Amino acid sequence: MLKAVVIYPNDKTRDMGSVLQIARSVAKKIERTDMNIPVLSIIFDAVTGVYVAIYECSSNSPDAGEGTKVKIG
């Protein structure tokens, strides 16, 4: 199952490596797992100024099908 995380950049998100690290960290919190979550794509939307990270999770996670909000920063 594919899911997405929206990342609002700040002073700490200077390069794609930090955006990828944030995306993996937030995905782990959302999915409540310690496994490495594969981030398939990171897209920057210039109109809104946010990054959208698309990741893949297993369909047997406890939150499968539920929307979850996690605030960073």
C-alpha positions as CSV (number, residue, x, y, z in Angstrom):
1,M,0.0,0.0,0.0
2,L,1.3,3.4,-0.9
3,K,1.0,6.4,1.5
4,A,2.4,9.9,1.5
5,V,3.9,12.3,4.0
6,V,3.9,16.1,3.5
7,I,7.1,17.8,4.8
8,Y,7.2,21.6,5.4
9,P,10.8,22.7,5.0
10,N,12.6,24.8,7.5
11,D,16.2,25.8,8.2
12,K,17.2,22.2,8.9
13,T,15.9,20.8,5.6
14,R,18.7,22.1,3.4
15,D,19.3,19.1,1.2
16,M,17.4,16.0,-0.1
17,G,19.3,13.8,2.4
18,S,17.6,15.5,5.3
19,V,14.2,15.5,3.6
20,L,14.6,11.7,3.1
21,Q,15.7,11.2,6.7
22,I,12.6,13.1,7.9
23,A,10.3,11.2,5.6
24,R,11.6,7.8,6.9
25,S,11.4,8.9,10.5
26,V,7.8,10.2,10.2
27,A,6.8,7.1,8.2
28,K,8.2,4.9,11.0
29,K,6.1,6.8,13.6
30,I,3.0,6.6,11.5
31,E,3.3,2.9,10.9
32,R,4.5,2.2,14.4
33,T,7.4,0.0,13.3
34,D,11.2,-0.2,13.6
35,M,11.6,-1.6,10.1
36,N,13.2,0.5,7.4
37,I,10.4,2.1,5.4
38,P,11.2,2.4,1.7
39,V,10.6,5.9,0.4
40,L,9.8,5.6,-3.3
41,S,9.7,9.2,-4.4
42,I,10.1,12.7,-3.1
43,I,8.3,15.5,-5.0
44,F,8.8,19.3,-4.4
45,D,5.7,21.4,-5.0
46,A,6.9,24.9,-5.8
47,V,3.5,26.5,-5.5
48,T,3.0,25.5,-1.9
49,G,6.7,25.1,-1.0
50,V,6.3,21.6,0.5
51,Y,7.9,18.2,-0.1
52,V,5.7,15.1,-0.6
53,A,7.3,11.8,0.2
54,I,5.6,8.7,-1.1
55,Y,6.5,5.5,0.8
56,E,5.4,1.9,0.8
57,C,4.1,0.1,3.8
58,S,2.8,-3.4,4.4
59,S,-1.0,-3.9,4.3
60,N,-1.0,-5.7,7.6
61,S,0.0,-2.7,9.7
62,P,-2.4,-1.8,12.5
63,D,-3.2,1.6,11.0
64,A,-3.8,0.3,7.4
65,G,-6.6,2.4,5.9
66,E,-6.6,5.1,8.6
67,G,-5.5,8.7,8.2
68,T,-2.8,9.8,10.7
69,K,-1.4,13.2,11.3
70,V,2.1,13.7,12.8
71,K,3.4,17.3,13.4
72,I,7.1,17.8,13.2
73,G,8.8,20.9,14.6
